[in-house]
Amino acid sequence: MTQINDRPMRERIARQLGNNRYECAICYQKILYRQAIWSCRTCFHIFHISNRCIVGWAKSSRQNQPDGKWSCPTCQTRYDRIPYNYYCFCGKERNPQTHRGDTPHSCGNPCGLKRSADCPHRCNERCHPGPCPECPVMTTKRCNCGNIVKAIRCGSGDNVKCDKICDKTLECGVHKCAQVCHVENCQPCSVMIVQECYCGKHTREVVCSENYMNPKYSCGEECGRLYNCKLHHCNNKCHPSIGAGNENADPDASGCGECPTSLNRIKHCPCGSKTLADLGVERKSCEDPIPTCNNICNRVLPCGGAETHRCPQKCHTGPCPPCTKKTNVVCRCRSMSDTLPCAEYLKLEQDGGQVLCAKRCKKKKSCGLHKCQEVCCIQEEHFCLQMCNKRLSCGNHNCDMVCHPGQCPRCLNASFDEQFCHCGRTVAPPPVPCGAPPPDCHFPCSRHHPCGHPVTHKCHSDPTCPPCTYLTDKSCYGGHEARRPIPCNLAGFSCGRQCLLPLSCGIHFCNRNCHNGLCVQPNEKCTRPCPVIRSNCEHPCAAPCHGTEKCPNEPCKHPVEVTCECGRKKQMFKCHEVEATFAKNHTALVNEQIEEMQKKTVEQGPLPLRKSPSWEKLNFMTCDDDCKKLARNKKVAEALGLTTNSEGTLVDSENCTITYTDYLRSVLKQHPQFVTKLEEEFQKMIDVFADVSFFPNIRVSRNFKITFHKF
């Protein structure tokens, strides 16, 4: 850092510390001259030494870190030790005592810190905050290519350059750097060279810096070169020469080595159970056939897994035929075993694959939220590598940590711009923590209020102002009455009366209590019954409301009570059914009277057709036998001077008791048999009346008490 940037930083930090205006970047509280501090040696920010500040930050930062280090809150510089102890800025004195006129937290001694890795001179200023000034010592420095030497200031950090070609030998050791004198290391060699394969069939152009260690390459095709026998060709893939780089190698030998069928290599039959001497065969050259025996080949095949499969064929030359058996295999997590044909097993081995089962791992990862879900899992520790990316409490940034249990840490971002309230009259100085609300303002709200009443609330950051509570005169929702005082924020009030506003149909009125809003929604239709009176029956229309249109020509369904002539029988009919039933019953009655008149005409002469004067449309039902019995019982009760109700039952029949004179009581005592006989005769007479249904509601008891009840 140059002096232009360093001096203002040192002076600003010293001035803020001296005026007790420097704030800790963690707790945003002022750092006083008597409080213990810690200063970062990279960004030079100063923090309190406490569990709430840098100590707590360091402990939390090094959790779940494999190297056990923690990071600076501002520049993320990694540190090993947690700063429990309080030192001065230069680190020489522990718990420094600040003297009057010195910078707080400074020991007052020469700094003595090393300015940079390139400068051998120590800082000679007094212990200070911030970076050390650049070294003022003059020194000589050679340019990067070493052609010229120049005198510069030690702390300037300038690099000496010339205008000549670098011409340094590159890493390949063959080519040289063609760039002009430069500061950084020379670039890798970019010269294109021709590279030949081992078998000599192909060539290619490659970059020298990537291939100078390997002058040749393998093309992957069949080698095709001759063995040492000069008769057979090598069928292996393109490969380096055998014995290349060995000083003791035979110069006349071929690069592919000895022939596989040479006399030195073939001493036994292909299965190895018998020698050539046992078979009585003598080979003179590598072209002679290799004799076989009658034994089983029994060579170990590459399949089988834990078992050993051997070739079941007779001794033969060349490769063994494919195995027809099956190999037992175990999946990677060892929770499933299966058998595969040996051909499939060998193909799987050649492809480098593993047998996997379909079982998914259900173990939870280190975050405690996600599950592994890997097929045939063999991991012992399940670390969650997903990003948390949850919204932090500030509402502006997302958590950039790996998925973790518990709550996300608070946002450590801060703004170094001033933060103003809505009206701009109150300001919060930087640094401002991310997500911090605007500062509290004690001035009245300056926003436009359409009601025009005096503002009683303070400046705020909410998008809308609180409701106006100024008291005014307002009418109810239906306009029935006005009241005072009503707060301004209320659109109206309900007076509790019936609304009675005309509905859109033009006939009905709203029957709800005084309310806010429309009586009927715009797309809603009135369904109340029509109140228009019919002209033929004087009942309301009762059809669903059809507005001012003509009422539909539908039968009246208003319920009507119809009785018989005496009024005992009652039945409910619909209005349109009364006329039809009345006409039907009237016709039947007339026909019945005509028949009676025709019978009597022969004896008494013709009689006029008569009709009961009580015959009306609402009592046209015909009386039955019960009605006739009820009428007869009423006549008998009237004759006896008894009181009955509408159903023919005596009133207080249970309490109606006959009182006898003393003379009759004395006769009962003197002639009990006569009285008993008389009572039996009365009982027989009442039974006769009951049999002919003359008066079935009278009974005489043993004590001459007559009780009326309904049988």
Number of C-alpha atoms within 10 A of each C-alpha: 13 13 15 9 11 16 16 12 16 17 14 15 20 21 15 16 21 18 14 14 14 21 20 18 22 18 13 15 13 18 22 18 17 12 15 19 25 22 22 18 15 13 14 18 20 23 26 24 20 16 12 11 17 26 18 13 18 21 14 13 16 18 12 10 9 7 9 14 18 21 16 19 18 16 12 11 14 12 15 12 10 16 16 14 11 19 20 25 27 20 15 17 16 11 17 19 15 16 12 7 7 15 21 28 29 26 25 21 14 15 22 17 18 15 17 14 6 10 15 12 16 15 18 15 14 17 24 24 27 24 20 24 19 20 21 13 12 12 11 12 17 15 17 18 19 13 14 13 14 12 11 17 15 19 22 16 15 10 13 20 19 17 11 14 15 19 15 15 14 17 16 15 10 10 16 16 18 16 14 14 22 18 12 7 8 18 12 14 21 13 11 13 15 12 19 17 18 21 23 14 12 13 14 13 11 15 15 22 18 12 15 17 9 9 13 19 19 16 19 13 14 14 21 16 18 19 19 18 18 12 10 16 16 17 13 13 15 22 19 16 13 14 16 10 8 8 8 8 11 9 9 7 16 18 20 23 15 17 20 15 17 18 15 10 11 16 17 18 21 20 20 17 16 16 18 18 11 11 13 8 12 13 15 9 11 18 13 12 11 18 19 21 20 11 15 15 22 17 17 12 15 14 23 21 15 9 9 12 20 17 18 14 14 16 22 18 14 7 6 18 10 12 19 11 13 18 23 16 18 17 16 16 16 14 12 15 13 12 12 14 15 22 16 13 23 19 11 13 14 9 9 8 10 13 17 17 18 11 14 13 16 13 15 16 18 17 18 14 12 16 16 17 14 14 15 19 20 12 11 6 10 16 17 19 13 12 13 17 14 15 14 18 17 16 12 11 16 16 17 13 14 14 22 19 11 9 9 18 11 12 18 13 17 16 14 11 11 11 19 17 17 20 16 11 11 16 16 14 12 14 17 19 18 18 17 13 13 16 17 16 19 12 13 13 18 14 13 9 12 6 10 8 12 10 15 11 15 14 21 22 15 8 7 8 15 12 11 18 15 15 14 13 12 19 17 19 19 21 15 15 13 15 13 10 11 18 16 17 14 13 12 20 19 18 19 13 15 16 20 16 16 13 17 17 15 11 15 18 15 16 14 13 15 22 18 13 9 10 19 12 10 8 5 9 14 16 11 12 14 18 15 15 13 13 9 7 11 10 16 16 22 17 17 15 20 18 15 10 8 8 17 10 7 9 11 19 16 16 15 14 13 21 19 20 19 15 14 14 16 13 11 12 16 15 17 16 15 19 12 11 15 18 13 11 14 19 11 12 15 13 12 11 14 15 12 12 17 13 12 12 12 9 8 9 10 12 12 8 10 9 11 7 7 12 14 15 15 18 19 21 22 15 16 11 8 11 19 12 16 17 16 16 22 22 14 13 17 12 9 9 9 14 14 16 9 11 12 19 18 22 14 13 18 12 11 14 12 9 8 10 7 9 8 11 10 11 12 14 10 11 10 12 11 12 15 13 11 11 17 14 12 14 16 11 11 18 16 14 15 16 10 9 13 14 20 19 19 17 18 15 10 10 7 13 16 17 18 19 15 11 7
